[in-house]
Amino acid sequence: MIRPFLKWTGNILTVALLIIAAMSVYSILQSRMHPGQVPSILGYMPMSVLTGSMRPVLEPGDMIIARKKDPGSIQTGDVITYRMDANTLVTHRVVEVVNKDGNLQLRTKGDANNTEDEKLVASNQIIGSLFVRIPYGGYAAKFIRNPAGFFILILIPILLLIVGEVKKVTTALEDNQKKKQSS
């Protein structure tokens, strides 16, 4: 009873690890090939929270996954990520949707901030809206980005999986060989 459960659990963890490894490699390659853009996997963008401006909803060190969203469908109360300037992304809550001269603009504010953000956010600045928060996931993402973290969390487990599969195949081949010799 326990053996099949452990086998299924191992298989699920293996698949999850391979998916995470593939997504990490893809994200790293995408960020190197397009330095000014946020890496996106099927329209979902993982980002790390760096400040406490959105406390208690988002804490520094959390990872958020933002998804692309039509600017016209953003409403008051939505949490969005937008590009403040060429190098700065901000994740704040929409407190007002403004239609200024026929152009959609958003007034935002960090939940922990006392005042609203100084400038309105234009629709072309919007990166996406908050899809999910992963507590402390930003720390893991930061660790994976450095060479030691990538080696420890991605390459070593993949190598262990490959060695395990090779061992299974060679054991099965040896068992077949023994059966043929005893027949």
Beta strands, then each sheet from edge to edge (+ up, - down):
strand 1: 44-48
strand 2: 63-67
strand 3: 79-85
strand 4: 88-100
strand 5: 103-109
strand 6: 121-122
strand 7: 126-134
sheet 1: 1+ 2- 7+ 3- 4+ 5- 6+
end
